[in-house]
Amino acid sequence: MSQEYAKLVYNGKEVELPLVRGTMGEVALDISHLRKETGMVTIDPSFMNTASCYSKITFIDGEKGILCYRGIPIEKLVENTRFIETAYLLLHGKLPNVEQSDKFSNLLTENSLLHEDMRHFFDRFPRGSHPMSIMGTMQNAFSTFYSNVDSLSLKEAIDISAARIMSTFRTMAAFAYKRSIGEPVVYPRHDLPFCANFLNMMFDSPVRPYEINPNVVKILNSLLILHADHEQNCSTTAVRTVGSAQVNLYSTISAGIAALSGPLHGGANQAVIEMLQRIVRDGGNVKKYIDRAKDKNSSFRLMGFGHRVYKTYDPRARLIKKQCDDFLKQMSINDPLLDVAMQLEETALNDNYFIERNLYPNVDFYSGIIYRAMGIPENMFTVMFALARLPGWIAHWKEMIGSKTKITRPRQIYIGKTPKQN
Ligand code: ACO
């Protein structure tokens, strides 16, 4: 196909801007020569209309509610893979065969122990520290304990680095939880697969041995798969931006953890449960909270609702809602928060404010109810999200490093004082 152009007319001059097309049909204006040719830049605060890179990892159609990793719809991945296979897919572009899967699984096991000196760091955080802050700090400290991974060592080191980050993050998350409840930490076991191992580290205790429930393992695998990547979201953009300065991989991931912790991003899963609890405590008056979310004089938002990209039902939320209902039934749990969540959803989806703005439940709306049913405390919900998102962040970092991207450095339009005004 011959090169297509869009024409920009400015000051009597015409500039041709090449069009680029993605494999799924998106079209973009390539403005990379704009400043050179016209002296102008573009402005797009919060990147509402800006594609920041080319990527082969994840595709989202926000209008149709489609999400694929490496061309495979998430529905299929949830049905047919375990989390570590989906992680491998994100990292390498194809699902592993049995040998590759076993090799990756062994690497995860071999790298699951946290350096003993790092374990003592947990003793120094103030009681009540949020686990996401602990995890970000611990992750950053990694670069002082383990050798750096850069573009040169990437080819050999990516699997071992990914395994180390994913596996030790899982260990640290469970240690952080055990510390917060004053129980001795439980070490990873060589004979347990990734998700079962995590559950065992979280819930086993010397006086109350944990019995691994296959239903819990299954739903954890599924939740981790559904959170594993989401193209250029806020935390992935943070990872790509920080990584573009050739910061070491461990600190780069720590930037992703910080971005994810915000309530408008991954922190929303904790905020949803707190909102649902508040509504229940307040007598369950759903309408009152819907009205508050619509009130422009109030800062209250319906947490777990709305998305920058999805203008229809988030496909992850659709799956998670169904899984939530099924899982609670399997576990014979009757959680009043699920009833309130369903009422909120129904009321919002029939309300003009939400209809006009295309606001639907997002990935965070129902996930917390499942985590609660698994026994995971609210302040660990965003840590669960981060654990799941690690392969996505690492895959984007690998892609970015491999594509010889320049350092990320946007321009601005200065609107402050001029020297003459001083
Ligand atoms: N409750 C009430 N109103 C909302 C909500 C909400 N949850 N979300 C968006 N709106 C309204 C806005 O007030 C705005 O209204 P206006 O046009 O009258 O000004 C309109 O919908 C568009 O919203 P923006 O904030 O401009 O949309 P943006 O794409 O910038 O934000 C975001 C997306 C941050 C997710 C937003 O919908 C939100 O704050 N949701 C609640 C927090 C949340 O659930 N975050 C998790 C997102 S998923 C993830 O990151 C993993």
Boltz pocket constraint, residues with backbone or C-beta under 6 A from the ligand:
constraints:
  - pocket:
      binder: B
      contacts: [[A, 233], [A, 263], [A, 264], [A, 265], [A, 266], [A, 268], [A, 293], [A, 294], [A, 300], [A, 301], [A, 302], [A, 303], [A, 304], [A, 305], [A, 306], [A, 307], [A, 308], [A, 309], [A, 357], [A, 359], [A, 362], [A, 363], [A, 364]]
      max_distance: 6.0
